[in-house]
Amino acid sequence: MRTAWSPENYPEDKEPARSDFVVLSSAMNSRAQIAMLPDGRRLHLHDGPIDLIVEAFGSAPEVETAYRAACDRFVTVLDELCSELAYLRQACRPEQPWPDGAVARRMVAAVMPYTPQYFITPMAAVAGAVAEEILAAMVATAELSRAYVNDGGDIALHLNDGEKFTIGMVERPDRPSLFGKTAIAAHDPVRGIATSGWRGRSFSLGIADAVTVLADRAAAADAAATIIANAVDLPGHPSILRVPACELAPDSDLGDRPVTQAVGTLSNDEVEQALAAGARTAELLLRMGLVRAAAICLQGNTRVVGTVGGLKLVEGPEHERILLHA
């Protein structure tokens, strides 16, 4: 059971055991749930639809400082986003005024490159933008060798010189199975990873089981994964069930656009056709400098675009620690 730390149950002259230590923000709201996970290393932050796993590496005092900063910023994020939600659910247009909140501005910056050609709202980058914002608060206040913030599989990374993370990639977010891994080192430009697809937690216009994107920032990866996943499609195919988004969620930013709810078994040629459509979009975004690499999964088949980190089949010692991307 997770217990909250406060001066009442941990007197100032008694340092809590690491496995029990839970950071509370001085600005705690009534909804936010904040606790260390049982492993004593990772911090869990939950507020409404936002669910983060945070881990920092460094000296114990610096990690504690980073976790306190994460908590202080986290408890303000949801209310900040809700105050501008009507704006964030609208299709992004270059002529619009920008929002006020820092997370909202990260979201708009991430989707703006797509506005000339695609329908996209700032909500396409919300998970990545939240992860970025919490990580920024941590590294601004503490000296860390490396750190990550994982918002449901959309991950923001911090790496000092000589450090790296090994990222595991799954082919189906609803039934995680590792199909490959990639190493992100400090000298690589990638600091954000995101996933999208019809099997994920958000709606998709396409039929990809999962699209994993590596980009310079988490919000940028989030937006790009949405665009690529939407492109993996077989329009009008009778085995694909689509439902207007507003029938599933009346306040969806997608309105009455049909979102994928089921995909029947496809022929090999159909799978290749859909993957090729997604790969063309990924290659375009790669040329535009919006992504560094992408892996597109559909019914057990994978197409990879880009080479950052060198995607490899899963292998090596079973005990090897892999940062799962789901």
N, C-alpha and C positions, 0 to 999 in steps of 0.2 A: 504494500500500500504506500502511495506517495504521501509524504507529510510536508506541510509548509514550514519553512523556517521563519522565525520572527524572534525579536529580542526576548519574548516571553518564554519560548521553549528552548532557546539557546542563549543563556546569559553571556554577557560580553567577555567574561573571563574564561569561558569554555568554548573552544573552537569545535564546531560540529564535525563529526566524521565525514569524510568525503562522500561516502555512499549515501549519507542522509542529507547532505547539504542542498538546500533549495534556496535560490535567490529570489527575494521579493523586491519589487520596485516600490519606491516611495510614492509613485503615482499609480499604484495598483487600481485597476477598475474592478467592478463587481463581477465581471464575466471571466476575465483572464485566468487561466490555470497554468501555473508555472511550477515545474518540478524537475529535479535531477532524475534521470532514468536509473534503474537498478544497477547498471554497470558503473555508476559513479563518475562517468566521464562526460556523458552527453546531457544536454539540457533540452527539456521538452516544453514548448510554448504553444498554448492553444487558446484561441479566442474566436468563437463563432466558426466561420468557414476557414480560418487560418490555422494551420497546424504545422509547426516547425520542429525539426530536430537540428540542434546546434552542437558543434564540437569545435573546441579550440585547443591548440597545442602550444606549449610554452611553459614558463615557470608557473608554479601554483598561484602566486599572487597576481601575475598577469592574466592568467586564465580566469581567476575570480573577478578581476576588474572587467574583463571582456564580457563575462556573463551578466554582471550587474548592468553594464551598458546596454546589452541586448534586451534585458528585461525592461529597463527604463524606456527604451524606444518602442518596444513591442506593445506595451499597454496603451499606447496612443494611436497605433496604426489603424485599427479598424474604425474607430470613430472618425478619424481623419478622412479615410476613404469614403465612409458613408455620407459625410457632409457634401461630397461632390459626386455621389453615385449617379445621379441623373446625367451629368456631363459624361462620365466615364462609360456609360452604356450607349452613348450615341456614336454613330460612325465618325471616325476621325477625319477631319478636313484641315488642310494647311491654313486656311484663313481664320479658323476658330481661335479665340483667345485661349491661352494656356491655363491649366488649373493652378491652384495655389499650393496644394500639398506636395511635399517632396516625393512621396511614393507615386502620386498621380502624375507628376511631371516625368518621372522615370518611365511610367507606362506610355505616356504620349510620345516621348522621344523614341521609344522602341518601335512603335507601330507607324510613326509618321512616314518612314521610307516607302511604305506599302500603299499609301493613300491614292497615288495616281492611278493604280491598276486594280486594286482589290478592295472589297468591302472588309473593313476591320475596325473594331472598336478598341479603346485602350484596355478593356478587360482581357484582351488576348495576352496581355503581358503582366497581369496582376501578380501571379505567383512569383515569377522571376523578379519583379520589381520589389516585392516585399522582402524576398531573400537578400537582394542587394542592399536594401536599406538597413536591415538588421546587421549584416556583415560590416557595412560601413561604420555603423555606430561602434562595433567591437574594435575594429582596427584603428579607429581614431583615438581610442582611449588606452589601448594596451599594446605591448610589444609581443606579437605572436609569431611563431615560426610558420604556422599554417592554420587554417580554419575553414569551416564550411557552414553554410546554412542551407538546409534541405527543406523546401516547402512542397511536400507531396511529390517529390521527384524532380522538381525544378530547383537547381542548386547553384548557389553563388560560392566561389572559391577565393581563398587568399593563400598565396604561396610566397614565402621568402626565398632568396637565392639558395639553390641546392635542394629544395624541397619538391615533393611531388605527391599526387594522389592517384590511386588506381581506381578507375571508374568501371563498375559492372553495368552492362546494358541488358534490359529485358525485352523480350519480343511481344509480351502481352502484359500490360499493367494490371489487368484483372486476375491474372494467374501467373505471377512472376516466375520466369524461367530465364536464366542467364544464357545469352547466346554469344556474348563477346565481351571484351574489356578493352580499355584504352588507358594509357598512362598519361596524365597531364603533369608536366614538369614546369618549374618556375619560368624557364626560358620560353615556354609556349605562350602564345597570346591568349589562349582560352582561359576565361575566368567564369564562364557560365555554361550550364548544361540544362536542357529542358526536354520534355516529352509532350507529345500530343497524339491523338488518335481516337477513334470512336469507342474504344474499350476503356478509355481513361475516365477521369472524374469530371471532365468538361465535355460539352457537346462538340461534335465535329461534323463538317459538311462532307467529308470524305470517308473512305473505307479502310484506311490504314489501321492495322492493329496497334502499331506504335511507330512514331517518328522521333528519334533522338537527335538533337541538334547540339553541336558544340559551337559556341560563339564567344566574342570578347567579353560579353556581359550576360548575366542571367536573364534580364528582361528582354534583351535582343534575341537570345536563344528561344525564349518563350514565344515571342511573336513569330519568329521564323518557323518554329515547329508547327504552329497553327496553320500558317500559310502552306507549308509543304504537305501536311496531313490532309488539308482540304483538297489539294491537287491530286492526291491518290484516289482515283475515282473511276467508275464506269457508269456514266450518266444514263438513267433510264433502264438499268439492268433489272430484270424481274425478280432476282433473288435478293435484292437489297431493299430493306424496309426503312422508310424515312417518315418522320413525323414532324410537323411544324414545331419549332422550338417553344413557341408560346403555349402550346398545348401541354407540354411537359413542365414548363416553368414560365408562368405568365409574365414575369418581369425579366425574362431573358433578353440580353442585348442583341440576340439574333432575330428577335421578332418572329415572323411567320416563316422564316427560312427553314427548309426541311433538313433535319439533322438525322444522322444515321443511328438506327436502333438495332439493326440486325443485318448480318451479311451471310448469305448461304454459301455453300461450297462452290468455289469457282474453278474453272478449268485452268490448266497451266498457262494457256495462252492469255486468258483473261487476267490472271494474276500478273503476268509479265506486262501486259498492256497498262494496268493500273500502276504498277511499280515504275514503269518507264515515264508515265506522266508526272509522278512525284519526283523522280530523278531529274527530269528536265527543269522543274521549278527549283530544286535544290542546286543544280548547276548554275542557274541564273543568279540565285542569291549568293552563291560562292563567287561568281565573277564580279558581283556588285560589292563584295566585301562585307556582306551582312552576316555570313556564317563562315565557319572554318571547316566544318565537316557535318555530315548527316548520315544516319543509318535508318532505312525505311523497311518496316516489317509488315508482311501481309501473308497470312495463312502458311506460316512456316518458311517463307522465302524472304531474303534480305537483300537490299541493294544499298551499297555504300558509296557516298560521294565525298571526296576530300580525304586527306591523309593525316590530319593532326593527331599525334599520339600513336599512330599505327594501330588500327583496330586489329585485334587478334581473337582467335577462337579461345574460349575459356579453357585454361590449362594451368598446370602448376599445383603447388601444395594446397590441400584442402583448407589448411589453417590460414592461408594468406588472407590478410584483411583487405576487403574490397568495399569501396563506397558504392552502395547499390543505387542505381538510378532506375526508378520505376515510374 
